[in-house]
Amino acid sequence: MPCPGFGVCLAADPVCGPIVSWIFTQRPARHSIARITRALNDAAIPCPSAAGSGHNPHPSRRQWVLTTVRAILANPRYTGRQLRKPPSAGAGSF
């Protein structure tokens, strides 16, 4: 997807995007990772591995676990800290 001034932008997954957004709203509200995980399970929100093998190739789990929520919160694609590697200079470039 084109992103003016940046080349290409990533598009949010229409199913998982709102869940990830919700997770990120909970941390500034001072909710612990355990509380977020519990809320996802209590609401019967499918965890990434249960959402489909196309999203996550790991063995299927039926519930959210702390490490999954922690990994989402630390993912540089979600936090905006991932930088795209600039194209390498071609042969003969200075």
PDB file of N, CA, C and O in Angstrom:
ATOM      1  N   MET A   1       0.853  -1.170   0.000  1.00  0.00           N
ATOM      2  CA  MET A   1       0.000   0.000   0.000  1.00  0.00           C
ATOM      3  C   MET A   1       0.899   1.233   0.000  1.00  0.00           C
ATOM      4  O   MET A   1       1.796   1.326   0.838  1.00  0.00           O
ATOM      5  N   PRO A   2       0.691   2.165  -0.899  1.00  0.00           N
ATOM      6  CA  PRO A   2       1.536   3.360  -0.960  1.00  0.00           C
ATOM      7  C   PRO A   2       1.375   4.222   0.288  1.00  0.00           C
ATOM      8  O   PRO A   2       0.292   4.316   0.864  1.00  0.00           O
ATOM      9  N   CYS A   3       2.464   4.840   0.684  1.00  0.00           N
ATOM     10  CA  CYS A   3       2.459   5.698   1.858  1.00  0.00           C
ATOM     11  C   CYS A   3       3.227   6.960   1.494  1.00  0.00           C
ATOM     12  O   CYS A   3       4.457   6.929   1.454  1.00  0.00           O
ATOM     13  N   PRO A   4       2.543   8.073   1.226  1.00  0.00           N
ATOM     14  CA  PRO A   4       3.208   9.285   0.756  1.00  0.00           C
ATOM     15  C   PRO A   4       4.400   9.677   1.625  1.00  0.00           C
ATOM     16  O   PRO A   4       4.287   9.821   2.843  1.00  0.00           O
ATOM     17  N   GLY A   5       5.534   9.844   0.968  1.00  0.00           N
ATOM     18  CA  GLY A   5       6.753  10.250   1.650  1.00  0.00           C
ATOM     19  C   GLY A   5       7.532   9.114   2.282  1.00  0.00           C
ATOM     20  O   GLY A   5       8.655   9.320   2.742  1.00  0.00           O
ATOM     21  N   PHE A   6       6.957   7.914   2.313  1.00  0.00           N
ATOM     22  CA  PHE A   6       7.633   6.806   2.964  1.00  0.00           C
ATOM     23  C   PHE A   6       7.756   5.582   2.080  1.00  0.00           C
ATOM     24  O   PHE A   6       8.378   4.608   2.503  1.00  0.00           O
ATOM     25  N   GLY A   7       7.208   5.575   0.894  1.00  0.00           N
ATOM     26  CA  GLY A   7       7.294   4.413   0.024  1.00  0.00           C
ATOM     27  C   GLY A   7       6.126   3.475   0.224  1.00  0.00           C
ATOM     28  O   GLY A   7       5.106   3.604  -0.452  1.00  0.00           O
ATOM     29  N   VAL A   8       6.258   2.528   1.145  1.00  0.00           N
ATOM     30  CA  VAL A   8       5.225   1.522   1.365  1.00  0.00           C
ATOM     31  C   VAL A   8       4.851   1.503   2.840  1.00  0.00           C
ATOM     32  O   VAL A   8       5.723   1.551   3.707  1.00  0.00           O
ATOM     33  N   CYS A   9       3.556   1.432   3.123  1.00  0.00           N
ATOM     34  CA  CYS A   9       3.061   1.307   4.495  1.00  0.00           C
ATOM     35  C   CYS A   9       2.430  -0.067   4.653  1.00  0.00           C
ATOM     36  O   CYS A   9       1.935  -0.652   3.690  1.00  0.00           O
ATOM     37  N   LEU A  10       2.453  -0.562   5.851  1.00  0.00           N
ATOM     38  CA  LEU A  10       1.789  -1.822   6.147  1.00  0.00           C
ATOM     39  C   LEU A  10       0.329  -1.538   6.457  1.00  0.00           C
ATOM     40  O   LEU A  10       0.003  -0.522   7.071  1.00  0.00           O
ATOM     41  N   ALA A  11      -0.532  -2.422   6.040  1.00  0.00           N
ATOM     42  CA  ALA A  11      -1.961  -2.282   6.326  1.00  0.00           C
ATOM     43  C   ALA A  11      -2.325  -3.202   7.482  1.00  0.00           C
ATOM     44  O   ALA A  11      -1.813  -4.317   7.577  1.00  0.00           O
ATOM     45  N   ALA A  12      -3.198  -2.743   8.351  1.00  0.00           N
ATOM     46  CA  ALA A  12      -3.634  -3.551   9.483  1.00  0.00           C
ATOM     47  C   ALA A  12      -4.537  -4.682   9.007  1.00  0.00           C
ATOM     48  O   ALA A  12      -5.358  -4.505   8.108  1.00  0.00           O
ATOM     49  N   ASP A  13      -4.373  -5.827   9.617  1.00  0.00           N
ATOM     50  CA  ASP A  13      -5.242  -6.966   9.351  1.00  0.00           C
ATOM     51  C   ASP A  13      -6.639  -6.602   9.859  1.00  0.00           C
ATOM     52  O   ASP A  13      -6.771  -6.162  11.002  1.00  0.00           O
ATOM     53  N   PRO A  14      -7.685  -6.772   9.044  1.00  0.00           N
ATOM     54  CA  PRO A  14      -9.026  -6.340   9.460  1.00  0.00           C
ATOM     55  C   PRO A  14      -9.587  -7.117  10.644  1.00  0.00           C
ATOM     56  O   PRO A  14     -10.455  -6.605  11.351  1.00  0.00           O
ATOM     57  N   VAL A  15      -9.120  -8.331  10.878  1.00  0.00           N
ATOM     58  CA  VAL A  15      -9.607  -9.125  12.006  1.00  0.00           C
ATOM     59  C   VAL A  15      -8.742  -8.893  13.244  1.00  0.00           C
ATOM     60  O   VAL A  15      -9.263  -8.632  14.328  1.00  0.00           O
ATOM     61  N   CYS A  16      -7.441  -8.986  13.083  1.00  0.00           N
ATOM     62  CA  CYS A  16      -6.523  -8.897  14.226  1.00  0.00           C
ATOM     63  C   CYS A  16      -6.178  -7.459  14.602  1.00  0.00           C
ATOM     64  O   CYS A  16      -5.847  -7.190  15.757  1.00  0.00           O
ATOM     65  N   GLY A  17      -6.249  -6.549  13.668  1.00  0.00           N
ATOM     66  CA  GLY A  17      -5.880  -5.156  13.921  1.00  0.00           C
ATOM     67  C   GLY A  17      -6.599  -4.530  15.108  1.00  0.00           C
ATOM     68  O   GLY A  17      -5.954  -3.917  15.958  1.00  0.00           O
ATOM     69  N   PRO A  18      -7.924  -4.669  15.186  1.00  0.00           N
ATOM     70  CA  PRO A  18      -8.633  -4.073  16.331  1.00  0.00           C
ATOM     71  C   PRO A  18      -8.216  -4.693  17.673  1.00  0.00           C
ATOM     72  O   PRO A  18      -8.214  -4.006  18.694  1.00  0.00           O
ATOM     73  N   ILE A  19      -7.871  -5.963  17.676  1.00  0.00           N
ATOM     74  CA  ILE A  19      -7.428  -6.622  18.907  1.00  0.00           C
ATOM     75  C   ILE A  19      -6.079  -6.061  19.329  1.00  0.00           C
ATOM     76  O   ILE A  19      -5.867  -5.746  20.500  1.00  0.00           O
ATOM     77  N   VAL A  20      -5.169  -5.938  18.370  1.00  0.00           N
ATOM     78  CA  VAL A  20      -3.848  -5.379  18.666  1.00  0.00           C
ATOM     79  C   VAL A  20      -3.991  -3.940  19.149  1.00  0.00           C
ATOM     80  O   VAL A  20      -3.325  -3.540  20.104  1.00  0.00           O
ATOM     81  N   SER A  21      -4.842  -3.171  18.508  1.00  0.00           N
ATOM     82  CA  SER A  21      -5.072  -1.785  18.941  1.00  0.00           C
ATOM     83  C   SER A  21      -5.597  -1.743  20.370  1.00  0.00           C
ATOM     84  O   SER A  21      -5.167  -0.913  21.170  1.00  0.00           O
ATOM     85  N   TRP A  22      -6.529  -2.642  20.689  1.00  0.00           N
ATOM     86  CA  TRP A  22      -7.077  -2.682  22.038  1.00  0.00           C
ATOM     87  C   TRP A  22      -5.982  -3.001  23.055  1.00  0.00           C
ATOM     88  O   TRP A  22      -5.918  -2.383  24.117  1.00  0.00           O
ATOM     89  N   ILE A  23      -5.116  -3.974  22.724  1.00  0.00           N
ATOM     90  CA  ILE A  23      -4.015  -4.331  23.626  1.00  0.00           C
ATOM     91  C   ILE A  23      -3.171  -3.094  23.916  1.00  0.00           C
ATOM     92  O   ILE A  23      -2.795  -2.853  25.064  1.00  0.00           O
ATOM     93  N   PHE A  24      -2.872  -2.312  22.887  1.00  0.00           N
ATOM     94  CA  PHE A  24      -2.045  -1.119  23.074  1.00  0.00           C
ATOM     95  C   PHE A  24      -2.753  -0.015  23.855  1.00  0.00           C
ATOM     96  O   PHE A  24      -2.082   0.838  24.436  1.00  0.00           O
ATOM     97  N   THR A  25      -4.064  -0.002  23.887  1.00  0.00           N
ATOM     98  CA  THR A  25      -4.761   1.000  24.709  1.00  0.00           C
ATOM     99  C   THR A  25      -4.730   0.620  26.187  1.00  0.00           C
ATOM    100  O   THR A  25      -4.899   1.478  27.053  1.00  0.00           O
ATOM    101  N   GLN A  26      -4.518  -0.640  26.471  1.00  0.00           N
ATOM    102  CA  GLN A  26      -4.560  -1.105  27.851  1.00  0.00           C
ATOM    103  C   GLN A  26      -3.280  -0.797  28.637  1.00  0.00           C
ATOM    104  O   GLN A  26      -3.342  -0.567  29.845  1.00  0.00           O
ATOM    105  N   ARG A  27      -2.140  -0.791  27.975  1.00  0.00           N
ATOM    106  CA  ARG A  27      -0.886  -0.533  28.691  1.00  0.00           C
ATOM    107  C   ARG A  27      -0.817   0.894  29.230  1.00  0.00           C
ATOM    108  O   ARG A  27      -0.467   1.062  30.399  1.00  0.00           O
ATOM    109  N   PRO A  28      -1.129   1.932  28.450  1.00  0.00           N
ATOM    110  CA  PRO A  28      -1.109   3.289  29.018  1.00  0.00           C
ATOM    111  C   PRO A  28      -2.133   3.456  30.142  1.00  0.00           C
ATOM    112  O   PRO A  28      -1.991   4.327  31.000  1.00  0.00           O
ATOM    113  N   ALA A  29      -3.161   2.616  30.125  1.00  0.00           N
ATOM    114  CA  ALA A  29      -4.154   2.655  31.197  1.00  0.00           C
ATOM    115  C   ALA A  29      -3.644   1.898  32.435  1.00  0.00           C
ATOM    116  O   ALA A  29      -4.385   1.682  33.394  1.00  0.00           O
ATOM    117  N   ARG A  30      -2.385   1.508  32.391  1.00  0.00           N
ATOM    118  CA  ARG A  30      -1.679   0.865  33.508  1.00  0.00           C
ATOM    119  C   ARG A  30      -2.179  -0.538  33.837  1.00  0.00           C
ATOM    120  O   ARG A  30      -2.097  -0.984  34.981  1.00  0.00           O
ATOM    121  N   HIS A  31      -2.700  -1.231  32.819  1.00  0.00           N
ATOM    122  CA  HIS A  31      -3.096  -2.620  33.015  1.00  0.00           C
ATOM    123  C   HIS A  31      -1.879  -3.512  32.815  1.00  0.00           C
ATOM    124  O   HIS A  31      -1.086  -3.291  31.899  1.00  0.00           O
ATOM    125  N   SER A  32      -1.733  -4.504  33.657  1.00  0.00           N
ATOM    126  CA  SER A  32      -0.607  -5.429  33.535  1.00  0.00           C
ATOM    127  C   SER A  32      -0.811  -6.352  32.336  1.00  0.00           C
ATOM    128  O   SER A  32      -1.920  -6.494  31.820  1.00  0.00           O
ATOM    129  N   ILE A  33       0.277  -6.968  31.911  1.00  0.00           N
ATOM    130  CA  ILE A  33       0.181  -7.934  30.821  1.00  0.00           C
ATOM    131  C   ILE A  33      -0.718  -9.092  31.249  1.00  0.00           C
ATOM    132  O   ILE A  33      -1.490  -9.607  30.441  1.00  0.00           O
ATOM    133  N   ALA A  34      -0.624  -9.499  32.500  1.00  0.00           N
ATOM    134  CA  ALA A  34      -1.482 -10.584  32.999  1.00  0.00           C
ATOM    135  C   ALA A  34      -2.959 -10.191  32.925  1.00  0.00           C
ATOM    136  O   ALA A  34      -3.803 -11.002  32.542  1.00  0.00           O
ATOM    137  N   ARG A  35      -3.263  -8.958  33.289  1.00  0.00           N
ATOM    138  CA  ARG A  35      -4.661  -8.503  33.244  1.00  0.00           C
ATOM    139  C   ARG A  35      -5.168  -8.443  31.805  1.00  0.00           C
ATOM    140  O   ARG A  35      -6.305  -8.826  31.530  1.00  0.00           O
ATOM    141  N   ILE A  36      -4.336  -7.967  30.896  1.00  0.00           N
ATOM    142  CA  ILE A  36      -4.720  -7.911  29.475  1.00  0.00           C
ATOM    143  C   ILE A  36      -4.973  -9.323  28.956  1.00  0.00           C
ATOM    144  O   ILE A  36      -5.970  -9.577  28.280  1.00  0.00           O
ATOM    145  N   THR A  37      -4.061 -10.237  29.281  1.00  0.00           N
ATOM    146  CA  THR A  37      -4.194 -11.633  28.841  1.00  0.00           C
ATOM    147  C   THR A  37      -5.492 -12.238  29.379  1.00  0.00           C
ATOM    148  O   THR A  37      -6.229 -12.896  28.644  1.00  0.00           O
ATOM    149  N   ARG A  38      -5.758 -12.016  30.639  1.00  0.00           N
ATOM    150  CA  ARG A  38      -6.969 -12.547  31.263  1.00  0.00           C
ATOM    151  C   ARG A  38      -8.222 -11.974  30.593  1.00  0.00           C
ATOM    152  O   ARG A  38      -9.184 -12.702  30.349  1.00  0.00           O
ATOM    153  N   ALA A  39      -8.209 -10.679  30.300  1.00  0.00           N
ATOM    154  CA  ALA A  39      -9.364 -10.041  29.658  1.00  0.00           C
ATOM    155  C   ALA A  39      -9.609 -10.617  28.260  1.00  0.00           C
ATOM    156  O   ALA A  39     -10.758 -10.830  27.873  1.00  0.00           O
ATOM    157  N   LEU A  40      -8.554 -10.865  27.513  1.00  0.00           N
ATOM    158  CA  LEU A  40      -8.700 -11.454  26.180  1.00  0.00           C
ATOM    159  C   LEU A  40      -9.317 -12.850  26.276  1.00  0.00           C
ATOM    160  O   LEU A  40     -10.212 -13.198  25.507  1.00  0.00           O
ATOM    161  N   ASN A  41      -8.826 -13.644  27.230  1.00  0.00           N
ATOM    162  CA  ASN A  41      -9.371 -14.993  27.412  1.00  0.00           C
ATOM    163  C   ASN A  41     -10.802 -14.951  27.930  1.00  0.00           C
ATOM    164  O   ASN A  41     -11.644 -15.726  27.476  1.00  0.00           O
ATOM    165  N   ASP A  42     -11.092 -14.058  28.872  1.00  0.00           N
ATOM    166  CA  ASP A  42     -12.457 -13.943  29.413  1.00  0.00           C
ATOM    167  C   ASP A  42     -13.458 -13.534  28.335  1.00  0.00           C
ATOM    168  O   ASP A  42     -14.618 -13.946  28.365  1.00  0.00           O
ATOM    169  N   ALA A  43     -13.002 -12.724  27.390  1.00  0.00           N
ATOM    170  CA  ALA A  43     -13.870 -12.272  26.293  1.00  0.00           C
ATOM    171  C   ALA A  43     -13.918 -13.275  25.142  1.00  0.00           C
ATOM    172  O   ALA A  43     -14.596 -13.047  24.140  1.00  0.00           O
ATOM    173  N   ALA A  44     -13.191 -14.391  25.292  1.00  0.00           N
ATOM    174  CA  ALA A  44     -13.143 -15.446  24.268  1.00  0.00           C
ATOM    175  C   ALA A  44     -12.625 -14.929  22.925  1.00  0.00           C
ATOM    176  O   ALA A  44     -13.080 -15.360  21.865  1.00  0.00           O
ATOM    177  N   ILE A  45     -11.671 -14.002  22.986  1.00  0.00           N
ATOM    178  CA  ILE A  45     -11.018 -13.499  21.770  1.00  0.00           C
ATOM    179  C   ILE A  45     -10.035 -14.576  21.310  1.00  0.00           C
ATOM    180  O   ILE A  45      -9.202 -15.009  22.106  1.00  0.00           O
ATOM    181  N   PRO A  46     -10.102 -15.016  20.067  1.00  0.00           N
ATOM    182  CA  PRO A  46      -9.169 -16.048  19.609  1.00  0.00           C
ATOM    183  C   PRO A  46      -7.724 -15.545  19.659  1.00  0.00           C
ATOM    184  O   PRO A  46      -7.426 -14.421  19.254  1.00  0.00           O
ATOM    185  N   CYS A  47      -6.843 -16.397  20.160  1.00  0.00           N
ATOM    186  CA  CYS A  47      -5.427 -16.033  20.179  1.00  0.00           C
ATOM    187  C   CYS A  47      -4.877 -16.149  18.760  1.00  0.00           C
ATOM    188  O   CYS A  47      -5.510 -16.779  17.912  1.00  0.00           O
ATOM    189  N   PRO A  48      -3.710 -15.554  18.479  1.00  0.00           N
ATOM    190  CA  PRO A  48      -3.183 -15.573  17.108  1.00  0.00           C
ATOM    191  C   PRO A  48      -3.055 -16.966  16.503  1.00  0.00           C
ATOM    192  O   PRO A  48      -3.375 -17.150  15.329  1.00  0.00           O
ATOM    193  N   SER A  49      -2.599 -17.946  17.267  1.00  0.00           N
ATOM    194  CA  SER A  49      -2.442 -19.282  16.696  1.00  0.00           C
ATOM    195  C   SER A  49      -3.792 -19.942  16.426  1.00  0.00           C
ATOM    196  O   SER A  49      -3.884 -20.812  15.560  1.00  0.00           O
ATOM    197  N   ALA A  50      -4.829 -19.551  17.143  1.00  0.00           N
ATOM    198  CA  ALA A  50      -6.168 -20.097  16.892  1.00  0.00           C
ATOM    199  C   ALA A  50      -6.852 -19.386  15.734  1.00  0.00           C
ATOM    200  O   ALA A  50      -7.806 -19.909  15.157  1.00  0.00           O
ATOM    201  N   ALA A  51      -6.363 -18.183  15.388  1.00  0.00           N
ATOM    202  CA  ALA A  51      -6.981 -17.401  14.321  1.00  0.00           C
ATOM    203  C   ALA A  51      -6.729 -18.010  12.951  1.00  0.00           C
ATOM    204  O   ALA A  51      -7.444 -17.705  11.996  1.00  0.00           O
ATOM    205  N   GLY A  52      -5.730 -18.858  12.845  1.00  0.00           N
ATOM    206  CA  GLY A  52      -5.443 -19.498  11.572  1.00  0.00           C
ATOM    207  C   GLY A  52      -3.959 -19.698  11.383  1.00  0.00           C
ATOM    208  O   GLY A  52      -3.146 -18.890  11.832  1.00  0.00           O
ATOM    209  N   SER A  53      -3.616 -20.769  10.722  1.00  0.00           N
ATOM    210  CA  SER A  53      -2.201 -21.081  10.527  1.00  0.00           C
ATOM    211  C   SER A  53      -1.509 -20.073   9.626  1.00  0.00           C
ATOM    212  O   SER A  53      -0.282 -19.976   9.646  1.00  0.00           O
ATOM    213  N   GLY A  54      -2.264 -19.324   8.840  1.00  0.00           N
ATOM    214  CA  GLY A  54      -1.661 -18.303   7.990  1.00  0.00           C
ATOM    215  C   GLY A  54      -1.097 -17.149   8.793  1.00  0.00           C
ATOM    216  O   GLY A  54      -0.163 -16.479   8.350  1.00  0.00           O
ATOM    217  N   HIS A  55      -1.655 -16.909   9.972  1.00  0.00           N
ATOM    218  CA  HIS A  55      -1.181 -15.834  10.833  1.00  0.00           C
ATOM    219  C   HIS A  55      -0.003 -16.274  11.680  1.00  0.00           C
ATOM    220  O   HIS A  55       0.912 -15.491  11.937  1.00  0.00           O
ATOM    221  N   ASN A  56      -0.022 -17.511  12.110  1.00  0.00           N
ATOM    222  CA  ASN A  56       0.967 -17.979  13.056  1.00  0.00           C
ATOM    223  C   ASN A  56       1.208 -19.463  12.830  1.00  0.00           C
ATOM    224  O   ASN A  56       0.299 -20.266  13.037  1.00  0.00           O
ATOM    225  N   PRO A  57       2.406 -19.846  12.412  1.00  0.00           N
ATOM    226  CA  PRO A  57       2.673 -21.251  12.108  1.00  0.00           C
ATOM    227  C   PRO A  57       2.943 -22.116  13.334  1.00  0.00           C
ATOM    228  O   PRO A  57       3.186 -23.313  13.188  1.00  0.00           O
ATOM    229  N   HIS A  58       2.908 -21.547  14.538  1.00  0.00           N
ATOM    230  CA  HIS A  58       3.200 -22.313  15.745  1.00  0.00           C
ATOM    231  C   HIS A  58       2.049 -23.252  16.075  1.00  0.00           C
ATOM    232  O   HIS A  58       0.928 -23.060  15.603  1.00  0.00           O
ATOM    233  N   PRO A  59       2.328 -24.264  16.884  1.00  0.00           N
ATOM    234  CA  PRO A  59       1.251 -25.191  17.267  1.00  0.00           C
ATOM    235  C   PRO A  59       0.071 -24.430  17.878  1.00  0.00           C
ATOM    236  O   PRO A  59       0.252 -23.461  18.615  1.00  0.00           O
ATOM    237  N   SER A  60      -1.102 -24.877  17.565  1.00  0.00           N
ATOM    238  CA  SER A  60      -2.314 -24.174  17.991  1.00  0.00           C
ATOM    239  C   SER A  60      -2.502 -24.218  19.498  1.00  0.00           C
ATOM    240  O   SER A  60      -2.407 -25.275  20.122  1.00  0.00           O
ATOM    241  N   ARG A  61      -2.769 -23.065  20.065  1.00  0.00           N
ATOM    242  CA  ARG A  61      -3.189 -22.939  21.459  1.00  0.00           C
ATOM    243  C   ARG A  61      -4.580 -22.332  21.394  1.00  0.00           C
ATOM    244  O   ARG A  61      -4.935 -21.664  20.423  1.00  0.00           O
ATOM    245  N   ARG A  62      -5.341 -22.565  22.410  1.00  0.00           N
ATOM    246  CA  ARG A  62      -6.709 -22.052  22.420  1.00  0.00           C
ATOM    247  C   ARG A  62      -6.853 -20.797  23.251  1.00  0.00           C
ATOM    248  O   ARG A  62      -7.879 -20.122  23.170  1.00  0.00           O
ATOM    249  N   GLN A  63      -5.838 -20.465  24.057  1.00  0.00           N
ATOM    250  CA  GLN A  63      -5.937 -19.289  24.902  1.00  0.00           C
ATOM    251  C   GLN A  63      -4.729 -18.390  24.719  1.00  0.00           C
ATOM    252  O   GLN A  63      -3.664 -18.825  24.280  1.00  0.00           O
ATOM    253  N   TRP A  64      -4.921 -17.126  25.066  1.00  0.00           N
ATOM    254  CA  TRP A  64      -3.826 -16.175  25.089  1.00  0.00           C
ATOM    255  C   TRP A  64      -2.899 -16.527  26.241  1.00  0.00           C
ATOM    256  O   TRP A  64      -3.346 -17.008  27.282  1.00  0.00           O
ATOM    257  N   VAL A  65      -1.605 -16.286  26.049  1.00  0.00           N
ATOM    258  CA  VAL A  65      -0.624 -16.481  27.109  1.00  0.00           C
ATOM    259  C   VAL A  65       0.170 -15.182  27.259  1.00  0.00           C
ATOM    260  O   VAL A  65       0.230 -14.362  26.342  1.00  0.00           O
ATOM    261  N   LEU A  66       0.776 -15.017  28.435  1.00  0.00           N
ATOM    262  CA  LEU A  66       1.515 -13.784  28.723  1.00  0.00           C
ATOM    263  C   LEU A  66       2.565 -13.476  27.659  1.00  0.00           C
ATOM    264  O   LEU A  66       2.719 -12.327  27.245  1.00  0.00           O
ATOM    265  N   THR A  67       3.281 -14.504  27.221  1.00  0.00           N
ATOM    266  CA  THR A  67       4.372 -14.257  26.267  1.00  0.00           C
ATOM    267  C   THR A  67       3.863 -13.739  24.930  1.00  0.00           C
ATOM    268  O   THR A  67       4.559 -12.980  24.255  1.00  0.00           O
ATOM    269  N   THR A  68       2.660 -14.139  24.541  1.00  0.00           N
ATOM    270  CA  THR A  68       2.093 -13.645  23.281  1.00  0.00           C
ATOM    271  C   THR A  68       1.758 -12.165  23.386  1.00  0.00           C
ATOM    272  O   THR A  68       2.079 -11.386  22.488  1.00  0.00           O
ATOM    273  N   VAL A  69       1.115 -11.778  24.477  1.00  0.00           N
ATOM    274  CA  VAL A  69       0.761 -10.368  24.663  1.00  0.00           C
ATOM    275  C   VAL A  69       2.035  -9.526  24.782  1.00  0.00           C
ATOM    276  O   VAL A  69       2.118  -8.442  24.206  1.00  0.00           O
ATOM    277  N   ARG A  70       3.023 -10.023  25.526  1.00  0.00           N
ATOM    278  CA  ARG A  70       4.292  -9.302  25.671  1.00  0.00           C
ATOM    279  C   ARG A  70       4.976  -9.133  24.309  1.00  0.00           C
ATOM    280  O   ARG A  70       5.516  -8.068  24.010  1.00  0.00           O
ATOM    281  N   ALA A  71       4.950 -10.184  23.490  1.00  0.00           N
ATOM    282  CA  ALA A  71       5.580 -10.112  22.158  1.00  0.00           C
ATOM    283  C   ALA A  71       4.874  -9.090  21.266  1.00  0.00           C
ATOM    284  O   ALA A  71       5.532  -8.376  20.510  1.00  0.00           O
ATOM    285  N   ILE A  72       3.563  -9.015  21.346  1.00  0.00           N
ATOM    286  CA  ILE A  72       2.813  -8.023  20.563  1.00  0.00           C
ATOM    287  C   ILE A  72       3.204  -6.620  21.007  1.00  0.00           C
ATOM    288  O   ILE A  72       3.444  -5.751  20.169  1.00  0.00           O
ATOM    289  N   LEU A  73       3.268  -6.390  22.307  1.00  0.00           N
ATOM    290  CA  LEU A  73       3.611  -5.067  22.829  1.00  0.00           C
ATOM    291  C   LEU A  73       5.041  -4.658  22.491  1.00  0.00           C
ATOM    292  O   LEU A  73       5.348  -3.467  22.447  1.00  0.00           O
ATOM    293  N   ALA A  74       5.917  -5.630  22.252  1.00  0.00           N
ATOM    294  CA  ALA A  74       7.319  -5.339  21.933  1.00  0.00           C
ATOM    295  C   ALA A  74       7.612  -5.362  20.436  1.00  0.00           C
ATOM    296  O   ALA A  74       8.724  -5.028  20.027  1.00  0.00           O
ATOM    297  N   ASN A  75       6.646  -5.747  19.612  1.00  0.00           N
ATOM    298  CA  ASN A  75       6.863  -5.890  18.176  1.00  0.00           C
ATOM    299  C   ASN A  75       7.139  -4.530  17.539  1.00  0.00           C
ATOM    300  O   ASN A  75       6.293  -3.638  17.605  1.00  0.00           O
ATOM    301  N   PRO A  76       8.313  -4.359  16.921  1.00  0.00           N
ATOM    302  CA  PRO A  76       8.656  -3.060  16.343  1.00  0.00           C
ATOM    303  C   PRO A  76       7.718  -2.613  15.216  1.00  0.00           C
ATOM    304  O   PRO A  76       7.606  -1.416  14.955  1.00  0.00           O
ATOM    305  N   ARG A  77       7.058  -3.531  14.561  1.00  0.00           N
ATOM    306  CA  ARG A  77       6.095  -3.130  13.524  1.00  0.00           C
ATOM    307  C   ARG A  77       4.887  -2.439  14.143  1.00  0.00           C
ATOM    308  O   ARG A  77       4.312  -1.528  13.548  1.00  0.00           O
ATOM    309  N   TYR A  78       4.508  -2.877  15.336  1.00  0.00           N
ATOM    310  CA  TYR A  78       3.359  -2.283  16.010  1.00  0.00           C
ATOM    311  C   TYR A  78       3.738  -1.028  16.766  1.00  0.00           C
ATOM    312  O   TYR A  78       2.927  -0.110  16.887  1.00  0.00           O
ATOM    313  N   THR A  79       4.954  -0.973  17.276  1.00  0.00           N
ATOM    314  CA  THR A  79       5.357   0.171  18.100  1.00  0.00           C
ATOM    315  C   THR A  79       5.841   1.346  17.274  1.00  0.00           C
ATOM    316  O   THR A  79       5.997   2.449  17.799  1.00  0.00           O
ATOM    317  N   GLY A  80       6.084   1.122  15.966  1.00  0.00           N
ATOM    318  CA  GLY A  80       6.556   2.203  15.106  1.00  0.00           C
ATOM    319  C   GLY A  80       8.064   2.381  15.144  1.00  0.00           C
ATOM    320  O   GLY A  80       8.585   3.368  14.624  1.00  0.00           O
ATOM    321  N   ARG A  81       8.770   1.439  15.755  1.00  0.00           N
ATOM    322  CA  ARG A  81      10.224   1.553  15.840  1.00  0.00           C
ATOM    323  C   ARG A  81      10.953   0.823  14.728  1.00  0.00           C
ATOM    324  O   ARG A  81      12.174   0.935  14.616  1.00  0.00           O
ATOM    325  N   GLN A  82      10.228   0.076  13.903  1.00  0.00           N
ATOM    326  CA  GLN A  82      10.894  -0.649  12.830  1.00  0.00           C
ATOM    327  C   GLN A  82      11.208   0.311  11.698  1.00  0.00           C
ATOM    328  O   GLN A  82      10.340   1.045  11.225  1.00  0.00           O
ATOM    329  N   LEU A  83      12.439   0.295  11.280  1.00  0.00           N
ATOM    330  CA  LEU A  83      12.863   1.109  10.154  1.00  0.00           C
ATOM    331  C   LEU A  83      13.123   0.194   8.981  1.00  0.00           C
ATOM    332  O   LEU A  83      13.712  -0.878   9.121  1.00  0.00           O
ATOM    333  N   ARG A  84      12.685   0.622   7.852  1.00  0.00           N
ATOM    334  CA  ARG A  84      12.926  -0.156   6.649  1.00  0.00           C
ATOM    335  C   ARG A  84      14.358   0.068   6.214  1.00  0.00           C
ATOM    336  O   ARG A  84      14.834   1.201   6.141  1.00  0.00           O
ATOM    337  N   LYS A  85      15.029  -1.019   5.930  1.00  0.00           N
ATOM    338  CA  LYS A  85      16.409  -0.930   5.482  1.00  0.00           C
ATOM    339  C   LYS A  85      16.450  -0.210   4.134  1.00  0.00           C
ATOM    340  O   LYS A  85      15.722  -0.584   3.214  1.00  0.00           O
ATOM    341  N   PRO A  86      17.287   0.811   4.008  1.00  0.00           N
ATOM    342  CA  PRO A  86      17.352   1.516   2.722  1.00  0.00           C
ATOM    343  C   PRO A  86      17.886   0.593   1.633  1.00  0.00           C
ATOM    344  O   PRO A  86      18.646  -0.331   1.920  1.00  0.00           O
ATOM    345  N   PRO A  87      17.492   0.839   0.387  1.00  0.00           N
ATOM    346  CA  PRO A  87      18.000   0.002  -0.694  1.00  0.00           C
ATOM    347  C   PRO A  87      19.512   0.076  -0.763  1.00  0.00           C
ATOM    348  O   PRO A  87      20.099   1.141  -0.572  1.00  0.00           O
ATOM    349  N   SER A  88      20.137  -1.050  -1.034  1.00  0.00           N
ATOM    350  CA  SER A  88      21.590  -1.050  -1.118  1.00  0.00           C
ATOM    351  C   SER A  88      22.024  -0.337  -2.414  1.00  0.00           C
ATOM    352  O   SER A  88      21.323  -0.346  -3.426  1.00  0.00           O
ATOM    353  N   ALA A  89      23.175   0.259  -2.331  1.00  0.00           N
ATOM    354  CA  ALA A  89      23.711   0.962  -3.502  1.00  0.00           C
ATOM    355  C   ALA A  89      24.088  -0.051  -4.565  1.00  0.00           C
ATOM    356  O   ALA A  89      24.654  -1.102  -4.263  1.00  0.00           O
ATOM    357  N   GLY A  90      23.777   0.264  -5.792  1.00  0.00           N
ATOM    358  CA  GLY A  90      24.111  -0.618  -6.906  1.00  0.00           C
ATOM    359  C   GLY A  90      25.604  -0.585  -7.204  1.00  0.00           C
ATOM    360  O   GLY A  90      26.332   0.265  -6.693  1.00  0.00           O
ATOM    361  N   ALA A  91      26.033  -1.485  -8.007  1.00  0.00           N
ATOM    362  CA  ALA A  91      27.456  -1.552  -8.382  1.00  0.00           C
ATOM    363  C   ALA A  91      27.866  -0.247  -9.054  1.00  0.00           C
ATOM    364  O   ALA A  91      27.152   0.274  -9.912  1.00  0.00           O
ATOM    365  N   GLY A  92      28.979   0.255  -8.671  1.00  0.00           N
ATOM    366  CA  GLY A  92      29.491   1.475  -9.268  1.00  0.00           C
ATOM    367  C   GLY A  92      28.956   2.732  -8.627  1.00  0.00           C
ATOM    368  O   GLY A  92      29.317   3.831  -9.048  1.00  0.00           O
ATOM    369  N   SER A  93      28.112   2.612  -7.627  1.00  0.00           N
ATOM    370  CA  SER A  93      27.584   3.796  -6.933  1.00  0.00           C
ATOM    371  C   SER A  93      28.585   4.270  -5.900  1.00  0.00           C
ATOM    372  O   SER A  93      29.353   3.480  -5.350  1.00  0.00           O
ATOM    373  N   PHE A  94      28.570   5.553  -5.647  1.00  0.00           N
ATOM    374  CA  PHE A  94      29.491   6.110  -4.653  1.00  0.00           C
ATOM    375  C   PHE A  94      28.739   6.553  -3.441  1.00  0.00           C
ATOM    376  O   PHE A  94      29.341   7.051  -2.490  1.00  0.00           O
TER     377      PHE A  94
END
